[in-house]
């Protein structure tokens, strides 16, 4: 936890911030969690479970947000699945009730060779109310150190980033032997959870307010 907070702030330009939340069709879409996170992890051993939950706790603390033991509406609201093949997901009991068109979705992801997918659900104000993270452990993901994989997923689940936000570069970096968040990404996460800012936004001018808080 402390290793994330020690990195301080790194200023971002408004255009830098805007790019992080602009989708392939040019739409600006920002959202943060509107409730405490309650994570649950499936498909891993106890050691990896602790690593994943520790990464979530670290990023939540960095944001100044909260975690809880249970969500009064959903029970758990951040569900992370590790598996080997997309065909396994439709067999998970009741998952099709939470993910629309789960079967066709898994077929499309398998055809595309995807190794990860995130599905967000939102409340009436547009804030994140739930996130489902699916990780198909192919050769690439299996080769990643558990800490790096866990921290990357925690970061990507904390905000509604653009699908292109980390396509060219990881949100992580190395400081000697220590794995950290890139300072500019850490600064955006902190800024995004400023209580003065809205929990969701679709106007690109929101990026100006975010950028002003990253300096």
C-alpha positions in Angstrom: 0.0 0.0 0.0 2.7 2.5 1.0 4.7 1.8 -2.1 1.9 3.3 -4.2 1.4 6.4 -2.1 5.1 7.2 -1.9 5.2 8.0 -5.6 3.7 11.5 -5.2 1.9 13.3 -7.9 2.7 13.6 -11.6 0.9 16.3 -13.6 -1.0 15.3 -16.7 -2.2 17.6 -19.5 -5.9 17.7 -20.2 -5.4 16.0 -23.5 -3.5 13.2 -21.7 -6.3 12.7 -19.3 -9.0 12.9 -22.0 -7.3 10.1 -24.0 -7.5 7.8 -21.0 -11.4 8.0 -21.0 -12.2 8.4 -24.7 -13.4 5.3 -26.5 -12.7 4.2 -30.0 -15.8 6.1 -31.2 -14.6 9.3 -29.7 -16.9 9.4 -26.7 -15.7 10.6 -23.4 -16.9 8.2 -20.7 -15.7 8.5 -17.1 -17.0 6.7 -14.0 -15.7 5.8 -10.6 -17.1 3.6 -7.9 -20.0 5.0 -6.0 -19.9 2.5 -3.2 -17.3 0.5 -1.2 -15.7 -2.3 -3.0 -16.4 -5.9 -1.9 -14.1 -8.2 -4.0 -14.3 -12.0 -4.4 -11.9 -14.1 -6.5 -12.5 -17.4 -8.2 -10.1 -20.0 -9.7 -6.9 -19.3 -7.8 -5.0 -20.8 -4.9 -4.9 -19.2 -1.5 -1.5 -17.4 -2.1 -2.7 -15.8 -5.3 -6.0 -14.9 -3.6 -4.2 -12.9 -1.0 -2.1 -11.2 -3.7 -5.2 -10.1 -5.6 -7.1 -8.8 -2.6 -4.0 -7.0 -1.4 -3.6 -5.3 -4.8 -7.3 -4.2 -4.6 -6.8 -2.9 -1.1 -3.7 -0.9 -2.1 -5.4 0.8 -5.1 -8.5 1.6 -3.1 -6.4 3.2 -0.4 -4.5 5.2 -3.0 -7.8 6.5 -4.3 -8.9 7.4 -0.8 -12.0 5.2 -1.4 -13.4 2.4 0.8 -13.8 -1.3 1.1 -16.5 -3.3 3.0 -17.2 -6.8 4.1 -20.5 -7.0 2.1 -22.5 -4.9 -0.4 -26.1 -4.5 1.0 -27.6 -4.8 -2.5 -25.3 -7.4 -4.3 -23.3 -9.1 -1.5 -20.1 -8.8 -3.5 -19.6 -6.2 -6.3 -16.1 -6.9 -7.7 -15.9 -10.5 -9.1 -12.6 -11.7 -10.6 -12.6 -15.0 -12.5 -9.4 -16.9 -13.5 -9.9 -19.7 -16.0 -8.4 -21.5 -18.9 -11.0 -21.3 -21.6 -13.9 -19.0 -22.4 -16.2 -22.1 -22.7 -16.0 -22.5 -19.0 -17.8 -19.3 -18.1 -21.3 -20.2 -19.4 -21.1 -23.2 -17.0 -20.7 -21.1 -13.9 -24.1 -21.2 -12.1 -26.2 -18.0 -12.3 -23.4 -16.0 -14.1 -25.7 -15.7 -17.2 -28.1 -13.8 -15.0 -25.5 -11.1 -14.3 -23.8 -10.9 -17.7 -26.2 -10.3 -20.7 -25.8 -12.8 -23.5 -23.0 -14.6 -21.8 -22.8 -17.4 -24.3 -22.5 -15.3 -27.4 -20.1 -13.0 -25.6 -17.8 -15.8 -24.7 -17.9 -17.1 -28.3 -16.9 -13.7 -29.6 -14.1 -13.4 -27.1 -12.8 -16.9 -27.9 -12.9 -16.1 -31.7 -10.9 -12.9 -31.1 -8.3 -14.7 -29.0 -9.0 -12.4 -26.1 -7.4 -13.1 -22.7 -9.4 -10.6 -20.6 -12.7 -8.8 -20.4 -14.3 -6.4 -17.9 -18.0 -5.8 -17.6 -19.2 -2.9 -15.5 -22.6 -2.1 -14.1 -23.7 1.4 -13.1 -26.1 3.0 -10.7 -28.7 5.6 -11.5 -26.1 8.4 -11.2 -23.8 6.6 -13.6 -21.3 5.6 -10.9 -19.8 2.0 -10.9 -21.9 -0.4 -8.8 -20.3 -3.7 -9.9 -17.4 -5.0 -12.0 -16.9 -8.5 -13.4 -13.3 -9.3 -14.4 -12.6 -12.3 -16.6 -9.0 -13.5 -17.1 -8.3 -16.4 -19.5 -4.9 -17.6 -18.4 -3.1 -17.9 -21.7 0.7 -18.0 -22.1 1.0 -14.3 -21.8 -1.0 -13.8 -18.6 0.4 -17.0 -17.1 3.9 -15.6 -17.6 3.2 -12.4 -15.7 4.2 -12.3 -12.0 1.1 -12.7 -9.8 1.7 -9.3 -8.2 1.9 -7.5 -11.6 -1.2 -9.2 -12.9 -3.1 -8.5 -9.7 -2.1 -4.8 -9.5 -2.9 -4.3 -13.2 -6.4 -5.7 -12.8 -7.0 -3.7 -9.7 -6.1 -0.5 -11.5 -8.3 -1.3 -14.5 -11.2 -2.1 -12.3 -11.0 1.1 -10.3 -12.2 3.5 -13.1 -14.0 3.2 -16.4 -10.9 3.6 -18.5 -10.9 3.6 -22.2 -10.2 0.2 -23.8 -7.2 2.0 -25.4 -5.9 3.5 -22.2 -3.2 0.8 -21.6 -3.1 -0.7 -25.0 0.4 0.7 -25.7 1.9 0.7 -22.2 1.3 -0.9 -18.8 0.0 1.2 -15.9 2.9 -0.3 -13.9 6.6 0.4 -13.7 9.7 -0.7 -11.7 11.5 1.3 -9.2 14.6 -0.8 -8.6 13.2 -4.1 -7.4 9.8 -2.7 -6.4 6.7 -2.8 -8.6 4.8 0.5 -8.6 2.1 2.3 -10.4 3.3 4.8 -13.0 3.2 8.1 -11.0 0.9 9.8 -13.6 -1.6 6.9 -13.4 -1.5 7.1 -9.6 -2.2 10.8 -9.8 -5.2 10.3 -12.1 -6.7 7.7 -9.7 -6.3 10.0 -6.8 -7.8 12.9 -8.7 -10.7 10.9 -9.9 -11.9 10.2 -6.4 -11.8 13.8 -5.3 -15.3 14.1 -3.7 -15.8 17.5 -5.3 -15.8 15.9 -8.8 -18.9 14.0 -10.1 -18.9 10.2 -10.0 -19.6 10.0 -13.7 -19.1 12.3 -16.6 -19.5 12.3 -20.4 -18.3 15.8 -21.2 -14.6 16.1 -22.2 -14.4 19.3 -20.1 -14.3 16.9 -17.1 -10.7 16.0 -18.2 -9.7 19.6 -17.5 -10.9 19.3 -13.9 -9.1 16.0 -13.5 -5.9 17.3 -15.0 -5.9 20.3 -12.7 -5.8 17.9 -9.7 -2.9 15.8 -10.9 -0.3 18.5 -10.5 
